[in-house]
């Protein structure tokens, strides 16, 4: 017999699949613990690979965490990408629904992403802040392309910090929502709260 009965045959992962596996494990670990308390050895042990193989993908811990942050940022940007020609008010509910679905489905990654600013490594914080800047630009671009809000983007010098403040508000609300084990707020309530907040800061 090629293998004993009951022996589990493990399929060899491709490079892309292995990298995704490692980043998923990292998102969970960094979500549950501060940056300084997560060790590369933990990741390798959970993944069932050697530490040397992990370093083959990510030269250092900072590179690994930065890759986790970038992965979550790219996901969020894709989930909330604007639809050309559709008014912001019409897109807001749909976009927030998609965003909150992502937050709930990828809670570990979302928490890990927002732990990055507290990481002691400057390079990691820089990746996180760049990711937030990308979100901010995406929102401002959507507003600028909208007939209702477009004129405000050029006329209001306070719009950019207002959007930045709204992103911080949404983050705080979402993290609290994830901590809410009693289900005090439904996804619809969180969505409507965030939508009203954005319209409040961008409408004169």
C-alpha positions as CSV (number, residue, x, y, z in Angstrom):
1,X,0.0,0.0,0.0
2,X,1.2,3.5,-0.9
3,X,0.1,4.8,2.5
4,X,-1.3,3.4,5.7
5,X,-5.1,3.6,6.1
6,X,-6.1,6.8,7.7
7,X,-2.9,8.6,6.8
8,X,-3.6,12.1,5.8
9,X,-2.1,13.1,2.4
10,X,-1.2,16.7,2.3
11,X,-1.3,18.6,-0.9
12,X,1.7,20.7,-1.6
13,X,0.7,24.4,-1.6
14,X,1.7,26.7,-4.4
15,X,3.8,29.7,-3.6
16,X,0.7,32.0,-3.7
17,X,-1.3,29.6,-1.5
18,X,1.5,29.3,1.0
19,X,1.9,33.0,1.2
20,X,-1.9,33.5,1.7
21,X,-1.8,30.8,4.4
22,X,1.0,32.6,6.3
23,X,-0.7,36.0,6.0
24,X,-4.0,34.6,7.3
25,X,-2.2,33.1,10.3
26,X,-0.4,36.4,10.9
27,X,-3.7,38.4,10.7
28,X,-5.1,36.2,13.5
29,X,-2.0,36.4,15.7
30,X,-1.5,40.1,15.3
31,X,-5.2,40.6,15.9
32,X,-5.1,38.8,19.3
33,X,-1.7,40.1,20.5
34,X,0.4,43.3,20.3
35,X,3.1,43.4,17.6
36,X,6.0,42.8,20.1
37,X,4.3,39.6,21.5
38,X,4.0,37.8,18.2
39,X,6.9,35.6,17.2
40,X,7.8,34.3,13.8
41,X,8.3,30.9,15.4
42,X,4.6,30.8,16.2
43,X,3.6,31.5,12.6
44,X,5.9,28.8,11.3
45,X,4.7,26.2,13.9
46,X,1.0,26.9,13.2
47,X,1.6,26.7,9.4
48,X,3.6,23.5,9.8
49,X,6.6,24.9,8.0
50,X,10.2,25.6,9.0
51,X,11.2,29.1,10.1
52,X,13.6,29.2,7.2
53,X,10.8,28.8,4.7
54,X,8.8,31.6,6.4
55,X,11.9,33.9,6.1
56,X,12.1,32.9,2.4
57,X,8.7,34.6,1.9
58,X,9.3,37.5,4.4
59,X,12.9,38.5,5.3
60,X,12.0,39.9,8.7
61,X,9.1,40.2,11.1
62,X,8.5,43.8,10.1
63,X,8.2,42.7,6.4
64,X,5.7,40.0,7.5
65,X,3.5,42.4,9.5
66,X,3.7,45.1,6.7
67,X,2.5,42.4,4.3
68,X,-0.5,41.6,6.5
69,X,-1.4,45.3,6.7
70,X,-1.1,45.7,2.9
71,X,-3.2,42.7,2.3
72,X,-6.0,44.0,4.5
73,X,-5.8,47.4,3.0
74,X,-6.1,46.1,-0.5
75,X,-9.1,44.0,0.5
76,X,-10.9,47.1,2.0
77,X,-10.1,49.3,-1.0
78,X,-11.5,46.6,-3.4
79,X,-14.6,46.2,-1.2
80,X,-15.4,49.9,-1.2
81,X,-14.3,50.9,-4.7
82,X,-16.7,53.5,-6.2
83,X,-18.9,52.7,-9.2
84,X,-18.4,55.3,-11.9
85,X,-21.5,57.4,-12.6
86,X,-23.5,56.4,-9.6
87,X,-24.2,59.2,-7.0
88,X,-22.4,59.0,-3.7
89,X,-25.7,58.9,-1.8
90,X,-26.8,55.8,-3.7
91,X,-23.4,54.1,-3.3
92,X,-23.0,54.9,0.4
93,X,-25.4,52.2,1.8
94,X,-24.1,49.5,-0.6
95,X,-20.5,50.4,0.0
96,X,-20.9,50.4,3.8
97,X,-22.8,47.1,3.6
98,X,-19.9,45.5,1.8
99,X,-17.4,47.1,4.2
100,X,-19.2,45.8,7.2
101,X,-19.5,42.4,5.7
102,X,-15.8,42.4,5.3
103,X,-15.2,43.6,8.8
104,X,-17.4,40.7,10.2
105,X,-16.0,38.0,7.9
106,X,-12.3,39.1,8.4
107,X,-12.4,40.3,11.9
108,X,-8.9,39.1,12.7
109,X,-7.4,40.9,9.7
110,X,-9.4,44.0,10.4
111,X,-8.1,44.2,14.0
112,X,-4.6,43.4,12.9
113,X,-4.7,46.2,10.3
114,X,-5.7,48.7,13.0
115,X,-3.1,47.5,15.4
116,X,-0.4,48.6,13.0
117,X,-0.3,52.2,14.1
118,X,0.6,51.1,17.6
119,X,3.5,48.9,16.4
120,X,6.8,50.1,17.5
121,X,8.3,49.8,14.0
122,X,8.4,53.0,12.0
123,X,8.3,51.1,8.7
124,X,5.1,49.3,9.8
125,X,3.4,52.5,10.9
126,X,4.3,54.0,7.6
127,X,2.6,51.2,5.7
128,X,-0.5,51.6,7.9
129,X,-0.7,55.4,7.4
130,X,-0.2,55.0,3.7
131,X,-3.1,52.6,3.6
132,X,-5.3,55.1,5.4
133,X,-4.2,57.8,3.0
134,X,-5.3,55.5,0.1
135,X,-8.7,55.1,1.7
136,X,-9.0,58.8,2.2
137,X,-8.1,59.5,-1.5
138,X,-10.6,57.0,-2.7
139,X,-13.4,58.6,-0.8
140,X,-12.4,62.2,-1.9
141,X,-12.2,61.0,-5.5
142,X,-15.7,59.6,-5.2
143,X,-17.0,62.9,-3.7
144,X,-15.2,64.9,-6.4
145,X,-16.8,62.9,-9.2
146,X,-20.3,63.4,-7.8
147,X,-22.4,66.4,-9.1
148,X,-23.7,67.1,-5.6
149,X,-20.5,66.9,-3.6
150,X,-17.9,67.7,-6.3
151,X,-18.0,71.5,-5.8
152,X,-17.4,71.0,-2.1
153,X,-14.1,69.2,-2.6
154,X,-12.6,72.3,-4.2
155,X,-14.3,74.9,-2.0
156,X,-13.8,73.4,1.4
157,X,-10.3,73.3,2.8
158,X,-11.6,71.3,5.8
159,X,-13.0,68.4,3.8
160,X,-9.9,66.3,3.7
161,X,-9.4,66.3,7.5
162,X,-13.2,65.8,7.9
163,X,-12.9,62.6,5.8
164,X,-9.9,61.5,7.8
165,X,-11.8,62.0,11.0
166,X,-14.8,60.0,9.6
167,X,-12.4,57.1,8.8
168,X,-11.3,57.2,12.5
169,X,-14.9,57.3,13.6
170,X,-15.8,54.3,11.4
171,X,-12.8,52.4,12.7
172,X,-13.8,53.0,16.4
173,X,-17.4,52.0,15.7
174,X,-16.4,48.8,13.9
175,X,-14.0,47.7,16.5
176,X,-16.6,48.3,19.2
177,X,-19.2,46.4,17.1
178,X,-16.8,43.4,16.9
179,X,-16.4,43.5,20.7
180,X,-20.2,43.6,21.2
181,X,-20.9,40.0,22.1
182,X,-24.6,40.8,23.1
183,X,-25.5,42.1,19.6
184,X,-26.7,45.4,20.8
185,X,-26.2,46.9,17.4
186,X,-27.2,45.2,14.1
187,X,-25.1,45.6,11.0
188,X,-27.9,47.8,9.6
189,X,-27.7,50.1,12.6
190,X,-23.9,50.4,12.3
191,X,-24.2,51.1,8.6
192,X,-26.8,53.8,9.0
193,X,-24.8,55.4,11.9
194,X,-21.7,55.6,9.7
195,X,-23.6,56.8,6.6
196,X,-25.2,59.7,8.6
197,X,-21.8,60.6,10.0
198,X,-20.2,60.9,6.6
199,X,-23.1,63.0,5.2
200,X,-22.9,65.1,8.2
201,X,-19.3,66.0,7.8
202,X,-19.4,66.6,4.0
203,X,-22.7,68.5,3.8
204,X,-22.5,72.2,4.7
